[in-house]
Amino acid sequence: MDLLLHLDRTLDELDPPRWAPPAADATRLVRTVHELRRVRLGALGAADLRMLVTQRVALPYVLPLAVRLLIEDPLRDACFYEGDLLLATVNAPPAAWTLLPEPAARLRAVIARLPEVEVAALPRGAAEELARFSARI
């Protein structure tokens, strides 16, 4: 799938069915995820992608976009700390990655190039999470 063909479309368009509006008493997280489904893919930022990945929303579209950002800046601070987008992305369900072998390979290459000192500066357990992702076939 060539993402450049879809950057002007939204997840509601690409990942049917369109979601109904959130309930009146929905949490801020639920309201935000619903709103993000109506944003053009090309307009989604790192924090948006981190949220969609962690909520496991439309992963076949969201993961390649996250990888694209991570190639440019692997330790990008999406919202909480340096590397939060990377860790959210490697923790996506393995089944999602089986559909995306090329982005998965690119992400493995990004991880392989990370200096050990930068990996060590990530939160506890991050090195193991990165290694677990990299070991997947």
Residue, then its C-alpha position, 0 to 999 in steps of 0.5 A: m500500500d502506497l501511503l502517499l496515495h492516501l494522505d489526503r483521506t481520513l481513517d473514517e474514509l479508509d477504515p470503514p465503517r465510519w464511527a458514530p459520534p462518541a457518546a455524550d459522556a465519553t472520556r476525553l480520550v474517546r472523543t479525541v480518537h473519534e476526532l482523529r479518525r476525521v483528520r487527513l492522514g497527512a495532517l496527523g502529528a506524532a502525538d496523534l499517531r502515538m494515541l492511535v497506535t496505543q488505542r489500536v485504531a486502523l493500524p494498517y494505515v497508522l503504523p506506516l505513518a509512524v514508521r515514516l516519522l521514526i525514520e526521520d527521528p527515532l526518539r521523537d517525543a510525541c507527547f510524554y518523553e523521548g522515544d514514546l512514539l517508538l515504544a508505542t509503535v513496537n508494542a503494536p500487536p504482532a498480527a498488525w505487523t504481519l500485514l506490514p512487512e516493509p514498514a516492519a523491516r524499516l523500523r527494525a533498521v531504525i532500531a538497529r542504528l540506535p546508539e546503545v547510550e540512547v537506548a539506555a536512556l529510554p524508560r526501564g524495559a524499553a531495550e527489551e521491548l525493542a529487542r523483542f520487536s527486532a527479533r520477530i520474523 
